[in-house]
Amino acid sequence: NAGVTQTPKFQVLKTGQSMTLQCAQDMNHNSMYWYRQDPGMGLRLIYYSASEGTTDKGEVPNGYNVSRLNKREFSLRLESAAPSQTSVYFCASRLSLASPLHFGNGTRLTVT
Amino acid sequence: GDSVTQMEGPVTLSEEAFLTINCTYTATGYPSLFWYVQYPGEGLQLLLKATKADDKGSNKGFEATYRKETTSFHLEKGSVQVSDSAVYFCALSIGSGGSNYKLTFGKGTLLTVNP
């Protein structure tokens, strides 16, 4: 019972490099989310996908793009990484608006 | 807009002490309320939830009651254990479509329980 799987677990990038964070869920959930977690800031929503085929901006979308590839997968892309994007990134999903979120274990990204 | 305010930590307690972590919210509609817990190196896990006023959520000895009159959802546990050491997040979600797909989180409260 995998739940929400994120890859990679750790990544170090140089400023200006690009990368894609992968997320997949096997719970047949409709909506998926990307958050970043920074000390003292709590969780901030980057992008979300209410259902397959739709994506919307959250609180802090600048510098990121997303793709809802299918119902299972929701990827986050950094086109040109910046040190300000050093953070822990969490993917989450849920079945409906009244349902709780299920989180992956996170990707720790460092941009030097 | 919607917001969640929870007490700032860190909170340090001795084993078997009573725990309260305060959480208040501002919302335009009638939210569902959640407490999530994050253990070191892991993602957040749902601890408990309440979907309407006066509901009490409970799990693993933790409880929280949805108080509409005070817009609060305080987390309590009668006797904490070392294994309860974690970061606790209060969150709200408002039903119906569009931007209501978002959850709003508090900033988290770090709890450390010493033996």
Contacts between the chains, C-beta under 8 A, distances in Angstrom:
chain1	res1	chain2	res2	distance
A	4	B	43	7.5
A	31	B	101	5.5
A	33	B	103	7.8
A	40	B	107	6.9
A	41	B	107	6.7
A	42	B	89	7.0
A	42	B	105	5.3
A	42	B	106	6.2
A	42	B	107	3.6
A	42	B	108	5.2
A	43	B	44	7.7
A	43	B	89	7.0
A	43	B	105	4.4
A	43	B	108	7.8
A	45	B	102	5.7
A	45	B	103	7.7
A	48	B	101	5.8
A	48	B	102	6.4
A	50	B	97	7.2
A	50	B	101	4.5
A	56	B	99	7.4
A	56	B	101	7.6
A	58	B	102	6.5
A	90	B	43	5.6
A	90	B	44	7.1
A	92	B	43	7.7
A	92	B	44	7.7
A	97	B	93	6.4
A	97	B	94	7.8
A	97	B	95	4.4
A	97	B	96	7.0
A	97	B	97	7.9
A	97	B	100	6.4
A	97	B	101	6.6
A	98	B	32	5.8
A	98	B	51	6.3
A	98	B	93	7.5
A	98	B	95	5.9
A	100	B	34	5.9
A	100	B	36	7.9
A	100	B	46	4.1
A	100	B	49	5.9
A	101	B	36	7.7
A	101	B	44	7.3
A	101	B	46	7.3
A	101	B	103	6.2
A	102	B	46	7.8
A	103	B	43	3.4
A	103	B	44	4.6
A	103	B	45	7.1
A	104	B	43	5.3
A	105	B	41	7.6
A	105	B	42	5.7
A	105	B	43	4.8
A	106	B	42	7.7
A	106	B	43	5.5
